[in-house]
Amino acid sequence: MKTNFRFMRHYKALLAFAGAMVLASIVLVAVRGFNYSIDFTGGNMLQLEFPEKVEVGQVREAMSKVGYGSAVIQSYSDTGVMIRMQGSSDLTPNELRDKIVAAVDALHSGAVKLVNFEMVGPTVGGELRNQALLASTIALAGILLYITVRFRFRFALVSVLALVHDTLLTLGLFSLLQQEVGMTFIAAILTTIGYSLNNTIVILDRVRENWHKLAKIGMEQLLDDSINQTLARTINTSLTTFMPVLAFYVWGGPVLAGFSLAIMCGIIVGGFSSACVTTSILYAWQLKSPER
């Protein structure tokens, strides 16, 4: 598929749109905040033993009936499960424990055994939040260094700015929807950064290949040609990635919902930023400070 879209004719509008979306995301995060999961806020953990083999889906169904279907449920043996969940403002920890045990107890007529019940304090959540921030910072610094060495510093900086754009828009969406933010969300953000960066590298590599034409065709034409030469690849890759993630979101249940939503958002905004934001910033920079 050969295209000839003139993206750079509208670089100011593209940058204005991207800037407005980033600003809106920052305002949303500042005003609404996030719906943090137990990983960040602390909560309660229950360890249960069943008299016979039990599926996580069965336990989740029982939890859903009492309004806790989004709890993190993990099996550690055929008959044992661990349930992690946030506390309730209406119930004391002991009341919450009894409510959950009674709900899952119905699966085996009173034969479920509570092995352990403990509260996870917010200090753990704070440590995890700091580790997540550190991981993201290290990832961005590594990306900046790699692209500087592989291409040039100008390419590296615009790539990192585009990744910040992708991350902020995803954060804004989660704040708007009040979707639960946990460690799986952090994993999704880092996955999105890698996915978006891969597409950006493909476009910038084509820009580098076409760089010898700069004096002849100008920066606007060079960037437009580079985007169009990779546009089919960008669309096909995005669609083939988006469809299975959408299936996870629709049928994967509440555990995968947040992860899938973050990946889908990252695919959309990452495709836009790779083709439009990165190149628009590069074009504006070239107009202000030409580089031969």
N, C-alpha and C positions, 0 to 999 in steps of 0.2 A: 504494500500500500504506500504509494508515493503522495505526499502532501506538500502543500506550499503555504502554510499559514504564516501570517506576518505578526508574530507575537510581540516583537520589540517595538512595533508602532504604538503599542498600548502599554509600554512598560511603566509609565507613570500611574495609569489606572490599576495595573496589576499590583504595584507596590502599595498604592493607597488602600486597595482592598485587603491585601495581606496585613498591612499595618492596622487597619480598622478591626480586623478579626483578632489580631494579637491583643490589641487594647481592650476589646470586649471580653476576651478570655481572662485577662488580668483583673478586670473589674469584677467579673463573676467569681473568680477565686477569692478576691478580697472581700466581697460582700456575702457570698453564700458559703464559702469554704468547701470542705470536702466531707463526705460521709466515710470516715475511716473505719476499716475493719478491725477485728480484734488484734491483728498484727501490730496496729499502731495505737490503739486505745486501751488495750488490755481487756480482760473479760474472764470467762470461766471455761474450765476444761473438765470434761467428764470422761472417764474410762469405764466402759461397760463390757461385761462378758455375758454371752448368750449360751443357752444349753445346747444349741446346735448351730450349724452353719447359717450365717445371715448375710444378706447382700446390703451394700451401702444404700442402694435404691430403696429398699424396704424401710431402713431406718430414716432416710430422708422423707419418705412419704408419711411416716408416723410423725416426724417433726413438723412437717408442713401443716398437718391438721391442727396443731396448736400454735401456728404462726411463726415457726422458726426454720422454715425451709431453706434459708440462705446460710445456715450454720455450716462450718467446715467439718466434714465427716470423713474420717480415714479409718480403714481397716488395717489392723496390724497382725491379724490371724484370721482363720476361718470363722472363729466365734467371737472375736474381740473387735471393738470399734472405739475410736477416740472422737469426741465431739468437742469442737471449740466454738464458742459463741460469745457475743457481747452480753453484758448484763442487761437487766430490765429496770426501767425507772419505776415500775409499778410493783416489782417483786423484790424481796430480799434474795441474796444468793442461795440460801437454803430453800426458799420457796420455789425459786427457779429450778433448782436441782430436782426437787420433788416432782415438779410439773413435767420435766423432761423424762425423768425415769418412769413416771406413770404412763406417759405417752408411748414410749418404746416398749414398756412392760406388756402392753396390750398385744404385742406381736407374739409373745410366748406365754401368755396367761400367768404372769407373776413370777416367772422363773429367771428374769434378768437380774444379774448381780452388778451392783455398783462397786467397782474395784477402787476407783480413786476420784476425788473431786477437789479441784484446787482453783485458786484465782490467779490469773496472770496480771501482774501490775503494769501500770503505764510506763514504768522505767524501761521495760523491755521494748515497748512500742517506740519510745524515744531513741533507743539504741538502733532499732531497725530503720527508723526514719533517717538517722544520720548516716547509716551505712548505705542506704539507697541513694542519698544525695551524693555521697562520696563516690559510689560506683558510677553514677551518671557523669560527674565531673571528670573522673579519670577517663571515661569513655570518650567524652568530647575532646579532652586534651590529647588523647592518643590519635583521634581522627585528625585534629588540626596538624599534628606533627607529621602524620603519614602523608596527607595530601600535600603539605608543604614540600616534603622530600620528593614525592612522586610527581607532582606537577609544579606548582608555584604557590607562594604565600597568598596571593590574591584569590586564587581558586579555593584554597583551604578556608580562608575566612568567610567567604560567601557561603560555602558548604555548611560550616558550623552555624551560621546565622539562619540558614534554612532549616537545620535540624532543631534549633531553638524554637523557630516558628512552628514546626510540626508538634513539638512537645507541648508548647503553650496552648495550642488549639485543642489538643487531646485533653489536657488538664481542664480547659474551659468547658468542654463537652461533659466531662465527668462531674464538674461542679454544677453545671446547669441541670443535669439529669439526676444529680445526687446518687449516682451509681457508686457502689461500695469500692473503696480504694484500699487495696491490700498489697501483699508482696507479689501476687500474680499480676497485678496492675503494673508494678515496677518492671517485672519481667517483660510484659507486653510493650512498655515504653522503650526498653532497651532493644527489643526485637524490631520495633518500628524504626528506631534510629538506624539500625543496621540495614533494614530494608530500604528506607529512603536514601541512605548514603549510597547503597549499591546503584540505584537508579541515577543518582546525581553524578557518580563517578563515570557511568556510561556516557552521559551527556558531555561532561567536561573532557573526557577522553576524545570525544569527537571534535570538541572545540579545539583541543590541542592539535589534532590531526589537520584541521582546517586553518590553523593559525597562520600558515605561510601565505594564505590568501588575503590576509588582513589589509594590506596596502592596496590591493586590487579591488576588493568588494566592500570593504568597510566593516566595522564591528556589528552593525545592525544586521546586515545580510549574513555575516558569518554565524552569528548566534541563531538566527532563524533557520538557516540551513542545518545547523547541528541539531537543533531540536526536532526538526522535521525528519531528519535522517534516523532518529531514534524513537520517533513518536509511536510507530507501530509496535515496536518492542515494549515500550512503556505501557501501552494500553493492553496488549496481550498478557504481559506478565501480571499487571494489576488485576485483570479480570480472573485469570486462572488462580490467583492467590485469594482474591476476595470471595469467590463462590464457596470453597470449602470452609472458610472461616465463617461465612454467613450461616452455613449448615450447623457449625458448632454453636453459634449464637442462638439459633432457633431450636435446635434439638439437644443441645449439650447440657441443659439445666442451669440452675443458678450458679454453680461452681465455675463454669466456663463462660458465663455471660459477660462478666467484666473484662476478662482477658480477651474474648472475641471482639467485644465492642471497641476496645482500645486498638486492636490490630486493624479492624475495619476502618476506623477513623484514621489511623496512621497510613493505611494504603491510599486513602482518598487525598488527604492533605499532603502526604509525601509525594504522590504523583504530581500534584499541583505545584508544590514548592520546587521540585526538581526541574520541571519544565519551565516554570514561570518566575518563581521568586529568585532562585539562584541566578538565573540568566539575567533577570531584570536588574538585580543589584550589581552584577558584573558589568552590565551595559552602562548603568548610571555612573559607576566608578570609572569606567573607561572614558566616558564623556568628560568627567571632571578632571581626571588625571590619566591621560593616554599612556598606554604601555605598549612598546613595540616588541 
